[in-house]
Amino acid sequence: MTLAELDALPLGGPSLPQERRLVTPIPGPRSQELLARKAAAVAAGVGHTVPVEAVAAGGGVVVDADGNSLIDLGSGIAVTTVGNAHPKVAQAIAAQAAQFTHTCFMISPYESYVAVAEALNRLTPGDHAKKSALFNSGAEAVENAVKIARKFTGRPAVVAFDHGYHGRTNLTMGLTAKSMPYKSGFGPFASEIYRAPMSYPYRDGLTGAAAAAKAISIMEKQIGADNLAAVIIEPIQGEGGFIVPADGFLPALVDWCRANGVVFIADEVQSGFARTGAMFASELFGIVPDLVTTAKGIAGGMPLAAVTGRAEIMDAAHAGGLGGTYGGNPVACAAALAAIDAFENDGLLERAREIGGILRARLESLQQSDPRIGEVRGHGAMIAAEFAHPETREPDAALTAAVAKAAIAEGVIVLTCGTYGNVIRFLPPLSIPDDLLNEGLDVVADALAAH
């Protein structure tokens, strides 16, 4: 793209017209050109969901190189929660980039890293003494949380849960449940990783207490509490299908971990930072994790992640045992401080709950007239619809894919998920206006009716 073409692009952020606009079929000719270049230059393993060349985004839209304006119900997988190119975030990035872009915190520390750690220590659940360490991605945060738990306990084993997703590194692939596309052909994986059953009310029919007893029995009989360093779980599972555990499941696991000296890690990479209408999803279930992993929404689109937890656990690692060249980059930290300011002071928790009300009401209304929607679930701006055959509850991945593809073709970005590929998840930015959200849901409803 030439400099003149760059200058002619629309500015992002809330200044973008908040409208769905289709100038060309999707993908348009400029997008097709980029996708052809991608196919020639980018490794085939790097896929894409929406076949457009994004050039601007903000509010509730993404604009492509052909002038199409798509309604964004995905937020880059829950990353641009505060809104793409949020003014506070963009200004903070520009100001920090003009000062310095890197020193490596382990070489020459700077204030913004410390300030982010202080904010995380304050905001995460529990009033105990906490400390934090900053990294680059959710997978990196998870990997370091496991390192810290193993160092603190002196034990090797880690338990993750059915349908869980924790990343694409070797260790986190081992923690992740779903084979395709995340694990298949990439093994062998790290050792001493075990799996327990998740509470999945729509499919297991168990109470939270019964589901927890089942998981605890497996941990005690097949692993042994004395061998177990950590239990890691997403309070609301993300890639696994936005599975919300039954009441009592998570508190029972936390109580068992406390009684047995096992570190309880809450993976809040997707569910954290106002996404569920609470600052962290753990709050919805009344639990206080020992360690919390965060990323995605933490910095308004900049790469940043963290592990936050009990000070005595976080301090178990020896000096130099934690870190990384780019972890806690100063530009990303500046963006995080601006995003956290917006979460705390711009009414975004309330906005997430409002969006959740709109999503749930509309999807539950659709469910009344279309029994192929087996369940609507989630909290705040983290809501999903699971598609299944009405009589058997067999997952309907074909319908899910068809509805998502049709919605994208009509200018609405939606994402699928679920172990069985039969869930559409709704993750709109909290900056989306109500009329745009409702229009996006209209398009999804029409796509469903047409299939």
VEXDOFI-851310 format. One record per residue (C-alpha): chain; x, y, z. Coordinates in Angstrom, 1 decimal. Layout:
{rec 'A',{X,Y,Z}},
...
END
This chain:
{rec 'A',{0.0,0.0,0.0}},
{rec 'A',{1.4,3.4,-1.0}},
{rec 'A',{1.8,6.3,1.4}},
{rec 'A',{-1.0,8.2,-0.4}},
{rec 'A',{-3.3,5.2,0.1}},
{rec 'A',{-2.3,5.0,3.8}},
{rec 'A',{-3.1,8.7,4.2}},
{rec 'A',{-6.5,8.1,2.6}},
{rec 'A',{-7.5,5.4,5.0}},
{rec 'A',{-10.2,6.1,7.6}},
{rec 'A',{-9.1,6.8,11.1}},
{rec 'A',{-10.0,4.1,13.6}},
{rec 'A',{-11.7,4.4,17.0}},
{rec 'A',{-15.1,5.8,17.8}},
{rec 'A',{-14.8,8.4,14.9}},
{rec 'A',{-15.6,5.6,12.4}},
{rec 'A',{-19.3,5.7,11.2}},
{rec 'A',{-21.1,3.0,13.2}},
{rec 'A',{-22.8,1.2,10.4}},
{rec 'A',{-22.9,-2.0,8.5}},
{rec 'A',{-22.0,-1.2,4.9}},
{rec 'A',{-21.4,-3.6,2.1}},
{rec 'A',{-19.8,-2.0,-0.9}},
{rec 'A',{-18.6,-5.2,-2.5}},
{rec 'A',{-19.2,-8.9,-1.9}},
{rec 'A',{-16.9,-10.2,0.9}},
{rec 'A',{-14.1,-10.6,0.1}},
{rec 'A',{-13.8,-7.6,-2.2}},
{rec 'A',{-11.0,-7.2,-4.8}},
{rec 'A',{-8.5,-5.5,-2.5}},
{rec 'A',{-9.1,-8.1,0.2}},
{rec 'A',{-8.7,-10.9,-2.4}},
{rec 'A',{-5.3,-9.4,-3.4}},
{rec 'A',{-4.1,-9.5,0.2}},
{rec 'A',{-5.3,-13.0,0.7}},
{rec 'A',{-3.5,-14.1,-2.4}},
{rec 'A',{-0.3,-12.5,-1.0}},
{rec 'A',{-1.0,-14.2,2.3}},
{rec 'A',{-1.2,-17.6,0.7}},
{rec 'A',{2.1,-17.1,-1.0}},
{rec 'A',{4.0,-15.6,1.9}},
{rec 'A',{2.5,-16.7,5.2}},
{rec 'A',{2.7,-20.3,6.5}},
{rec 'A',{-0.4,-22.3,5.7}},
{rec 'A',{-0.9,-23.1,9.4}},
{rec 'A',{-1.8,-19.5,10.1}},
{rec 'A',{-5.5,-19.5,9.1}},
{rec 'A',{-8.1,-16.7,9.2}},
{rec 'A',{-11.9,-16.6,9.9}},
{rec 'A',{-13.0,-13.4,8.1}},
{rec 'A',{-11.7,-13.0,4.5}},
{rec 'A',{-11.0,-9.3,4.5}},
{rec 'A',{-8.1,-6.9,4.7}},
{rec 'A',{-8.8,-4.8,7.8}},
{rec 'A',{-7.7,-1.2,7.6}},
{rec 'A',{-9.6,0.5,10.4}},
{rec 'A',{-11.7,-0.4,13.4}},
{rec 'A',{-13.5,1.2,16.3}},
{rec 'A',{-16.7,1.4,18.2}},
{rec 'A',{-18.5,-1.7,16.9}},
{rec 'A',{-17.1,-2.0,13.4}},
{rec 'A',{-14.2,-3.2,11.3}},
{rec 'A',{-13.6,-1.5,8.0}},
{rec 'A',{-11.8,-3.4,5.1}},
{rec 'A',{-9.7,-2.2,2.2}},
{rec 'A',{-12.7,-2.3,-0.1}},
{rec 'A',{-14.7,0.1,2.0}},
{rec 'A',{-17.0,-2.5,3.6}},
{rec 'A',{-17.9,-1.9,7.2}},
{rec 'A',{-18.5,-5.1,9.2}},
{rec 'A',{-20.2,-5.3,12.6}},
{rec 'A',{-17.7,-6.7,15.1}},
{rec 'A',{-19.1,-9.3,17.4}},
{rec 'A',{-15.7,-10.9,18.1}},
{rec 'A',{-13.4,-8.2,19.4}},
{rec 'A',{-10.3,-10.0,18.0}},
{rec 'A',{-11.2,-12.9,20.3}},
{rec 'A',{-12.0,-10.8,23.4}},
{rec 'A',{-9.0,-8.5,23.1}},
{rec 'A',{-10.4,-5.1,22.1}},
{rec 'A',{-12.9,-5.2,25.0}},
{rec 'A',{-12.5,-1.4,25.6}},
{rec 'A',{-13.0,-0.8,21.9}},
{rec 'A',{-10.5,-0.8,19.0}},
{rec 'A',{-8.3,2.2,18.9}},
{rec 'A',{-9.8,3.5,22.2}},
{rec 'A',{-8.7,7.2,22.5}},
{rec 'A',{-7.1,6.7,25.9}},
{rec 'A',{-5.2,3.6,24.8}},
{rec 'A',{-4.1,5.2,21.5}},
{rec 'A',{-2.9,8.3,23.2}},
{rec 'A',{-1.0,6.4,25.9}},
{rec 'A',{0.7,4.2,23.2}},
{rec 'A',{1.8,7.3,21.2}},
{rec 'A',{3.1,9.1,24.2}},
{rec 'A',{5.1,6.1,25.5}},
{rec 'A',{6.5,5.3,22.0}},
{rec 'A',{7.8,8.8,21.8}},
{rec 'A',{9.7,8.3,25.0}},
{rec 'A',{11.2,4.8,24.7}},
{rec 'A',{9.9,1.6,23.2}},
{rec 'A',{12.1,-0.9,25.1}},
{rec 'A',{14.8,-1.3,27.7}},
{rec 'A',{13.9,-4.8,28.9}},
{rec 'A',{12.5,-4.6,32.4}},
{rec 'A',{15.1,-7.1,33.7}},
{rec 'A',{17.8,-4.7,32.5}},
{rec 'A',{16.5,-1.2,33.3}},
{rec 'A',{13.1,-1.2,35.1}},
{rec 'A',{10.5,1.4,34.5}},
{rec 'A',{7.5,2.7,36.4}},
{rec 'A',{4.7,1.5,34.1}},
{rec 'A',{5.5,-2.2,34.6}},
{rec 'A',{5.3,-1.7,38.4}},
{rec 'A',{2.1,0.3,38.0}},
{rec 'A',{0.4,-2.5,36.0}},
{rec 'A',{1.5,-5.0,38.7}},
{rec 'A',{0.0,-2.8,41.4}},
{rec 'A',{-3.3,-2.5,39.5}},
{rec 'A',{-3.5,-6.2,39.0}},
{rec 'A',{-2.7,-6.9,42.6}},
{rec 'A',{-5.5,-4.6,43.6}},
{rec 'A',{-8.1,-5.7,41.0}},
{rec 'A',{-7.8,-9.5,41.1}},
{rec 'A',{-10.0,-11.4,43.6}},
{rec 'A',{-9.1,-11.5,47.3}},
{rec 'A',{-7.6,-9.0,49.7}},
{rec 'A',{-4.5,-11.0,50.6}},
{rec 'A',{-1.0,-9.8,49.7}},
{rec 'A',{-0.3,-10.3,46.0}},
{rec 'A',{2.5,-9.9,43.5}},
{rec 'A',{2.5,-10.0,39.7}},
{rec 'A',{4.8,-10.8,36.8}},
{rec 'A',{4.2,-9.6,33.2}},
{rec 'A',{4.6,-11.6,30.0}},
{rec 'A',{3.6,-11.4,26.3}},
{rec 'A',{0.7,-13.8,25.7}},
{rec 'A',{-1.9,-15.9,27.5}},
{rec 'A',{-0.1,-19.1,26.8}},
{rec 'A',{3.1,-17.6,28.2}},
{rec 'A',{1.2,-16.5,31.4}},
{rec 'A',{-0.2,-20.0,31.8}},
{rec 'A',{3.2,-21.6,31.3}},
{rec 'A',{4.7,-19.4,34.0}},
{rec 'A',{1.8,-20.0,36.4}},
{rec 'A',{2.6,-23.7,36.2}},
{rec 'A',{6.3,-23.1,36.7}},
{rec 'A',{5.6,-21.0,39.8}},
{rec 'A',{3.1,-23.6,41.2}},
{rec 'A',{5.6,-26.4,40.7}},
{rec 'A',{8.4,-24.4,42.3}},
{rec 'A',{6.2,-23.5,45.3}},
{rec 'A',{4.9,-27.0,46.0}},
{rec 'A',{7.8,-29.1,44.9}},
{rec 'A',{5.3,-31.3,43.1}},
{rec 'A',{5.2,-32.2,39.4}},
{rec 'A',{1.6,-32.9,38.4}},
{rec 'A',{-0.9,-30.5,36.9}},
{rec 'A',{-4.7,-31.1,36.3}},
{rec 'A',{-6.6,-29.3,33.5}},
{rec 'A',{-10.2,-30.0,32.5}},
{rec 'A',{-12.2,-31.4,29.6}},
{rec 'A',{-13.0,-28.7,27.0}},
{rec 'A',{-10.3,-26.4,28.4}},
{rec 'A',{-8.1,-24.2,26.2}},
{rec 'A',{-4.8,-22.8,27.5}},
{rec 'A',{-2.6,-22.0,24.5}},
{rec 'A',{-0.4,-23.3,21.7}},
{rec 'A',{3.0,-23.7,23.3}},
{rec 'A',{4.2,-27.2,24.1}},
{rec 'A',{3.1,-27.2,27.7}},
{rec 'A',{-0.1,-25.4,27.0}},
{rec 'A',{-1.0,-27.7,24.1}},
{rec 'A',{-0.8,-30.5,26.7}},
{rec 'A',{-3.2,-28.6,29.0}},
{rec 'A',{-5.6,-27.9,26.1}},
{rec 'A',{-8.2,-30.5,25.5}},
{rec 'A',{-9.2,-30.2,21.8}},
{rec 'A',{-7.0,-31.9,19.3}},
{rec 'A',{-7.9,-30.2,16.0}},
{rec 'A',{-6.6,-27.7,15.2}},
{rec 'A',{-4.5,-27.1,18.3}},
{rec 'A',{-2.6,-30.3,19.0}},
{rec 'A',{-2.9,-32.8,16.2}},
{rec 'A',{0.6,-33.8,14.9}},
{rec 'A',{2.5,-31.5,17.3}},
{rec 'A',{3.4,-33.9,20.1}},
{rec 'A',{4.8,-35.3,22.2}},
{rec 'A',{3.7,-32.9,24.9}},
{rec 'A',{5.0,-32.1,28.3}},
{rec 'A',{4.7,-34.8,30.9}},
{rec 'A',{2.8,-34.9,34.2}},
{rec 'A',{-0.4,-33.3,32.8}},
{rec 'A',{-3.7,-34.9,33.6}},
{rec 'A',{-7.3,-34.2,32.8}},
{rec 'A',{-10.5,-34.2,34.9}},
{rec 'A',{-14.1,-33.8,33.8}},
{rec 'A',{-15.6,-30.3,33.6}},
{rec 'A',{-19.0,-29.4,34.9}},
{rec 'A',{-21.1,-29.0,31.7}},
{rec 'A',{-24.7,-28.8,32.8}},
{rec 'A',{-26.2,-28.9,29.3}},
{rec 'A',{-24.5,-32.3,28.6}},
{rec 'A',{-23.8,-34.0,32.0}},
{rec 'A',{-26.9,-33.0,33.9}},
{rec 'A',{-25.0,-33.0,37.1}},
{rec 'A',{-25.2,-30.5,40.0}},
{rec 'A',{-22.1,-28.6,40.8}},
{rec 'A',{-21.5,-30.7,43.9}},
{rec 'A',{-21.8,-34.0,42.0}},
{rec 'A',{-19.6,-32.8,39.1}},
{rec 'A',{-16.9,-31.6,41.6}},
{rec 'A',{-17.0,-34.9,43.5}},
{rec 'A',{-16.4,-36.7,40.2}},
{rec 'A',{-13.4,-34.6,39.3}},
{rec 'A',{-12.0,-34.8,42.8}},
{rec 'A',{-12.3,-38.6,42.9}},
{rec 'A',{-10.2,-38.7,39.7}},
{rec 'A',{-7.6,-36.4,41.1}},
{rec 'A',{-7.3,-38.4,44.3}},
{rec 'A',{-7.4,-41.9,42.8}},
{rec 'A',{-5.5,-41.4,39.5}},
{rec 'A',{-3.0,-38.8,40.5}},
{rec 'A',{-2.8,-38.3,44.2}},
{rec 'A',{-3.0,-35.0,46.0}},
{rec 'A',{0.5,-35.3,47.2}},
{rec 'A',{1.8,-35.4,43.6}},
{rec 'A',{-0.3,-32.4,42.4}},
{rec 'A',{1.2,-29.0,42.1}},
{rec 'A',{-1.8,-27.2,40.5}},
{rec 'A',{-5.3,-27.3,39.2}},
{rec 'A',{-5.9,-24.9,36.3}},
{rec 'A',{-9.3,-24.0,35.0}},
{rec 'A',{-11.1,-21.3,33.1}},
{rec 'A',{-14.0,-20.1,35.3}},
{rec 'A',{-16.0,-19.8,32.1}},
{rec 'A',{-14.4,-21.9,29.4}},
{rec 'A',{-13.6,-20.0,26.2}},
{rec 'A',{-12.6,-22.0,23.2}},
{rec 'A',{-14.3,-25.0,24.8}},
{rec 'A',{-17.7,-23.5,24.2}},
{rec 'A',{-18.3,-20.8,26.8}},
{rec 'A',{-19.2,-23.5,29.3}},
{rec 'A',{-20.5,-22.1,32.6}},
{rec 'A',{-20.0,-24.6,35.4}},
{rec 'A',{-22.9,-25.5,37.6}},
{rec 'A',{-23.2,-23.6,40.9}},
{rec 'A',{-20.9,-25.0,43.6}},
{rec 'A',{-18.5,-26.7,41.2}},
{rec 'A',{-15.7,-24.1,41.4}},
{rec 'A',{-16.0,-23.5,45.1}},
{rec 'A',{-15.7,-27.2,45.8}},
{rec 'A',{-12.6,-27.5,43.8}},
{rec 'A',{-11.1,-24.4,45.5}},
{rec 'A',{-11.9,-25.9,48.9}},
{rec 'A',{-10.3,-29.2,48.0}},
{rec 'A',{-7.1,-27.5,46.7}},
{rec 'A',{-6.8,-25.5,49.9}},
{rec 'A',{-7.2,-28.6,52.0}},
{rec 'A',{-4.5,-30.5,50.0}},
{rec 'A',{-1.9,-27.7,49.4}},
{rec 'A',{-2.7,-27.6,45.7}},
{rec 'A',{-2.4,-24.3,43.9}},
{rec 'A',{-5.6,-23.2,42.2}},
{rec 'A',{-5.0,-21.3,39.0}},
{rec 'A',{-7.9,-19.4,37.4}},
{rec 'A',{-7.2,-18.9,33.7}},
{rec 'A',{-9.0,-15.6,33.1}},
{rec 'A',{-7.3,-14.9,29.7}},
{rec 'A',{-10.6,-14.7,27.9}},
{rec 'A',{-13.0,-14.0,30.7}},
{rec 'A',{-11.1,-11.3,32.5}},
{rec 'A',{-11.3,-7.5,32.4}},
{rec 'A',{-15.0,-6.7,32.5}},
{rec 'A',{-15.9,-9.2,29.8}},
{rec 'A',{-18.4,-11.0,31.9}},
{rec 'A',{-19.8,-7.9,33.7}},
{rec 'A',{-17.5,-8.5,36.6}},
{rec 'A',{-13.8,-7.5,36.5}},
{rec 'A',{-13.0,-11.2,36.7}},
{rec 'A',{-15.3,-14.1,36.1}},
{rec 'A',{-14.0,-15.8,39.4}},
{rec 'A',{-16.1,-13.1,41.2}},
{rec 'A',{-19.3,-14.5,39.7}},
{rec 'A',{-18.7,-17.8,41.4}},
{rec 'A',{-17.4,-16.4,44.7}},
{rec 'A',{-14.0,-17.9,44.4}},
{rec 'A',{-10.5,-16.5,45.2}},
{rec 'A',{-7.8,-18.2,43.1}},
{rec 'A',{-4.3,-18.6,44.3}},
{rec 'A',{-3.0,-17.5,40.9}},
{rec 'A',{-4.8,-15.7,38.1}},
{rec 'A',{-3.6,-15.6,34.5}},
{rec 'A',{-4.6,-12.6,32.3}},
{rec 'A',{-4.0,-11.4,28.8}},
{rec 'A',{-6.3,-10.5,25.8}},
{rec 'A',{-8.4,-7.5,27.1}},
{rec 'A',{-5.7,-6.3,29.5}},
{rec 'A',{-4.1,-3.8,27.1}},
{rec 'A',{-6.7,-2.8,24.5}},
{rec 'A',{-5.0,-4.8,21.7}},
{rec 'A',{-1.3,-4.6,22.7}},
{rec 'A',{0.5,-7.8,23.5}},
{rec 'A',{0.6,-8.2,27.3}},
{rec 'A',{-0.1,-10.9,29.8}},
{rec 'A',{0.3,-11.5,33.5}},
{rec 'A',{0.4,-13.9,36.4}},
{rec 'A',{-1.0,-12.5,39.6}},
{rec 'A',{-1.3,-14.3,42.9}},
{rec 'A',{-0.5,-14.9,46.5}},
{rec 'A',{2.7,-13.2,47.3}},
{rec 'A',{4.3,-16.2,49.0}},
{rec 'A',{3.5,-18.4,45.9}},
{rec 'A',{4.7,-15.7,43.4}},
{rec 'A',{7.9,-15.3,45.4}},
{rec 'A',{8.8,-19.0,45.2}},
{rec 'A',{10.7,-18.6,42.0}},
{rec 'A',{14.4,-17.6,42.3}},
{rec 'A',{15.7,-14.3,40.9}},
{rec 'A',{16.0,-14.7,37.2}},
{rec 'A',{13.6,-17.6,37.1}},
{rec 'A',{10.8,-15.5,35.6}},
{rec 'A',{10.8,-12.9,32.9}},
{rec 'A',{11.5,-12.6,29.2}},
{rec 'A',{13.0,-10.1,26.8}},
{rec 'A',{9.7,-8.4,25.9}},
{rec 'A',{7.6,-9.2,28.9}},
{rec 'A',{5.9,-6.1,30.2}},
{rec 'A',{7.0,-4.0,27.2}},
{rec 'A',{6.6,-0.3,28.1}},
{rec 'A',{4.3,0.5,25.2}},
{rec 'A',{2.0,-2.4,26.2}},
{rec 'A',{2.1,-1.3,29.8}},
{rec 'A',{1.1,2.2,28.9}},
{rec 'A',{-1.8,0.8,26.9}},
{rec 'A',{-2.8,-1.5,29.9}},
{rec 'A',{-2.9,1.4,32.3}},
{rec 'A',{-5.1,3.3,29.9}},
{rec 'A',{-7.4,0.3,29.4}},
{rec 'A',{-7.6,-0.3,33.1}},
{rec 'A',{-8.6,3.3,33.7}},
{rec 'A',{-11.4,2.9,31.1}},
{rec 'A',{-12.6,-0.3,32.8}},
{rec 'A',{-12.7,1.3,36.2}},
{rec 'A',{-14.0,4.8,35.3}},
{rec 'A',{-16.0,4.6,32.1}},
{rec 'A',{-18.9,2.4,33.2}},
{rec 'A',{-17.7,-0.6,31.3}},
{rec 'A',{-18.7,-3.2,33.9}},
{rec 'A',{-22.3,-1.9,33.6}},
{rec 'A',{-22.0,-1.8,29.9}},
{rec 'A',{-21.0,-5.4,29.7}},
{rec 'A',{-24.0,-6.4,31.7}},
{rec 'A',{-26.3,-4.3,29.4}},
{rec 'A',{-24.8,-6.0,26.4}},
{rec 'A',{-25.3,-9.4,28.1}},
{rec 'A',{-29.0,-8.5,28.6}},
{rec 'A',{-29.5,-7.7,25.0}},
{rec 'A',{-27.6,-10.8,23.8}},
{rec 'A',{-29.4,-13.2,26.1}},
{rec 'A',{-32.9,-11.8,25.5}},
{rec 'A',{-32.5,-12.0,21.7}},
{rec 'A',{-30.9,-15.4,21.6}},
{rec 'A',{-33.4,-16.9,24.1}},
{rec 'A',{-36.2,-15.5,22.0}},
{rec 'A',{-34.7,-17.2,18.9}},
{rec 'A',{-34.3,-20.4,21.0}},
{rec 'A',{-38.1,-20.4,21.7}},
{rec 'A',{-38.8,-20.6,18.0}},
{rec 'A',{-35.9,-22.7,16.9}},
{rec 'A',{-35.1,-25.8,19.0}},
{rec 'A',{-31.8,-26.3,17.2}},
{rec 'A',{-30.4,-23.7,19.7}},
{rec 'A',{-29.8,-26.2,22.5}},
{rec 'A',{-28.6,-23.7,25.1}},
{rec 'A',{-27.9,-20.0,25.5}},
{rec 'A',{-25.3,-19.4,28.2}},
{rec 'A',{-22.7,-17.0,29.5}},
{rec 'A',{-22.4,-13.8,31.4}},
{rec 'A',{-22.1,-10.1,30.3}},
{rec 'A',{-20.6,-9.6,26.9}},
{rec 'A',{-19.5,-13.3,26.8}},
{rec 'A',{-22.5,-15.1,25.6}},
{rec 'A',{-22.8,-18.2,23.4}},
{rec 'A',{-25.4,-20.3,21.6}},
{rec 'A',{-24.9,-24.1,21.3}},
{rec 'A',{-26.5,-25.7,18.3}},
{rec 'A',{-27.6,-29.3,18.6}},
{rec 'A',{-30.2,-31.7,17.1}},
{rec 'A',{-33.4,-31.1,19.1}},
{rec 'A',{-34.2,-34.8,19.7}},
{rec 'A',{-30.7,-36.2,20.5}},
{rec 'A',{-28.6,-33.2,21.5}},
{rec 'A',{-26.0,-34.3,19.1}},
{rec 'A',{-23.7,-31.4,18.3}},
{rec 'A',{-24.6,-29.7,15.0}},
{rec 'A',{-21.3,-28.4,13.7}},
{rec 'A',{-22.5,-28.1,10.1}},
{rec 'A',{-25.3,-25.7,11.1}},
{rec 'A',{-23.0,-23.7,13.2}},
{rec 'A',{-20.5,-23.3,10.4}},
{rec 'A',{-23.1,-22.4,7.9}},
{rec 'A',{-24.7,-19.7,10.1}},
{rec 'A',{-21.3,-18.2,10.9}},
{rec 'A',{-20.3,-18.2,7.2}},
{rec 'A',{-23.6,-16.6,6.1}},
{rec 'A',{-23.4,-13.9,8.8}},
{rec 'A',{-19.8,-13.0,7.8}},
{rec 'A',{-20.9,-12.8,4.1}},
{rec 'A',{-23.5,-10.3,5.2}},
{rec 'A',{-21.0,-8.1,7.1}},
{rec 'A',{-21.2,-9.5,10.7}},
{rec 'A',{-18.1,-10.9,12.3}},
{rec 'A',{-19.0,-13.9,14.5}},
{rec 'A',{-16.7,-16.6,15.9}},
{rec 'A',{-17.4,-20.3,16.4}},
{rec 'A',{-16.0,-22.4,19.2}},
{rec 'A',{-16.6,-25.6,21.2}},
{rec 'A',{-15.0,-29.0,21.4}},
{rec 'A',{-17.6,-30.2,18.9}},
{rec 'A',{-17.5,-27.0,16.8}},
{rec 'A',{-21.1,-26.3,17.4}},
{rec 'A',{-21.1,-23.1,19.4}},
{rec 'A',{-21.3,-19.5,18.2}},
{rec 'A',{-19.8,-17.1,20.7}},
{rec 'A',{-20.6,-13.4,21.0}},
{rec 'A',{-17.8,-11.2,22.2}},
{rec 'A',{-18.7,-7.6,21.1}},
{rec 'A',{-16.5,-4.7,22.2}},
{rec 'A',{-18.1,-2.8,25.0}},
{rec 'A',{-18.0,0.3,22.8}},
{rec 'A',{-20.6,-1.2,20.4}},
{rec 'A',{-23.8,0.9,20.2}},
{rec 'A',{-27.1,-0.9,20.9}},
{rec 'A',{-28.5,-0.4,17.4}},
{rec 'A',{-25.4,-2.0,15.8}},
{rec 'A',{-25.5,-4.9,18.2}},
{rec 'A',{-29.2,-5.5,17.4}},
{rec 'A',{-28.6,-5.3,13.7}},
{rec 'A',{-25.8,-7.8,14.0}},
{rec 'A',{-28.2,-10.2,15.8}},
{rec 'A',{-30.8,-9.6,13.1}},
{rec 'A',{-28.3,-10.8,10.5}},
{rec 'A',{-27.4,-13.9,12.6}},
{rec 'A',{-31.1,-14.6,13.0}},
{rec 'A',{-31.7,-14.4,9.3}},
{rec 'A',{-28.7,-16.6,8.6}},
{rec 'A',{-30.2,-19.2,11.1}},
{rec 'A',{-33.6,-19.0,9.5}},
{rec 'A',{-32.1,-19.6,6.0}},
{rec 'A',{-30.5,-22.8,7.1}},
END
